[in-house]
Amino acid sequence: MGLDSDRAERPGGVVHGGGGGGFFSTKLMMYFVIFPFNFSLLKPNTSTMFLVGLSGGIASGKSTVVAVLRELGCAVIDADVIAREVVQPHFKAYQQIVRYFGTEILLENGEINREALGNIIFSHPEKRQLLNSITHPEIQKEMLKQILKYFVLGYRYVILDIPLLFETNRLPKFMKYTVLVYCDPPTQLSRLMKRNGLSQAEAEARIASQLPLDEKRKLASHIIDNSGDRESTRRQVLRLHARLEDSLDFLWARLVVGTVVAGLGGLGYLLLRHFIS
């Protein structure tokens, strides 16, 4: 992963940049329809949080921030990574995609050719809807599994790295806080031109295809300004992490979940002993 991700530059679920990217990451809001049912009752009326939404823009440096958060031991769930993982050959979604779209979408190594599949769904809305109906449930299940894992392990908060967090009004309301990795427009343009070897016109066109960072800034509850050097960015991330770690929210819920899990494990053990004897 480079300085940041230039995913989701084009509507319709086809992603350009980032080495091919995920062809359905522009509809990430669909992945989270489970949240209201599973997590809304866990959100206390306080100033701290459990779920933290993280986003940025092309060449804003989100990957730099994520790297620091991971170094600190934070739980980070990358929605695009999961979207790519669930279409690998050993996943259920892969078999269904090949069944409905045919083997012509496969590469020589058996993996799905994202560009070929992306071209199909971009020009056929009904096929895009079919693909979404196959992949979204698997993405939802995987994200929920990861969130619950961190939840039970006692993490103060879980960071959801979502490229289009601010492009929809739906997702942010399920986050206690939202964090934007920002950089000023001249720095963003310069970094993109240098990183991708683009002309100024090409870089400006890519930036224009996304919601401007200054607009996202108005929607975020926290800003990491990555306009300066890496050390400055790192200090900001450390301050944010310290604040979030002070939260004691969801301690009661983790205890409840832990008790239930332990109880079910004990019940399973007793049943196993009963059948063995």
Phi, psi and omega in degrees: 000136182276205181300323173204189181249134173254044176284164169061045179268355187220137182290167175094004175091358180263131185248138177240142182097174178061033177070030178109324174062193178255138188275001177232017185285348179283359178239042184296337180300333179289337183288342191251017180295345178284339187299317182301322182287320188267334190236346185296329180285349181266002186264105180284162181274066181227182183267005179251181190211168174246305178265130180240122177271132180238133179210176180197213177213173181300127179064021177275341176101027181298322180295328176297316179295316179299320179299319178294317179299319178294322177300327180280357180086017180287152176275114181238125178249118182265111184297323181290323178298316179296319179300327178281324184293321187288354176252015173285157187307331184272006179258154181301320183299326180301311181300319181291321179296315179295323180298318185271331185254350176089162183285351179291347178270004183265147172277174181297330180276003177094349179282161181286133175280102186297323180294317180296315179293321179299320178296323180294310186285337180292325183263355180228093182305324181292329177284328174296319178296321178296315179300316179299321181293336178276314188276323186302314179300323180289322177295317178301314182297318182293318179294319179296320178300316181292319179297314180295325178299310180293326179300311181291326181289351174093020178294141179295323181207158177239130180265127177254109180277103187234112182305321185254036183303316186267357179278352178231145177279353188277314187293314186303332183290347177264003177254138175291316175231154172236138185238129177249130172271112189247151164212154184292153184307315179299321179292319179300314180296314181298315180297318182294317179299316182290316184292317186258000181064040184259156170285168180299319181296318180295317180295318179297324179294319179294318179295321181293339181284350180248161173298128184302144179300326179294330175286318178297327182301325180292338185264343185273148176273338178223143180239130168253109182274109183258027180286337183265214182273172184296325181294321177297317178296317181299319179297321178294319179295319179298319179295317179296316180300317180298319180295316181291325180293340179286348183288136174250011179300148175072007175299316180297320182291322178295322178296319179297312180298317179299320179295317179297315180298316179297320179296317179294322178296318178296320179296318179297321179296317180295318179296320179297316178297323181296314182289327179292319181283000000 
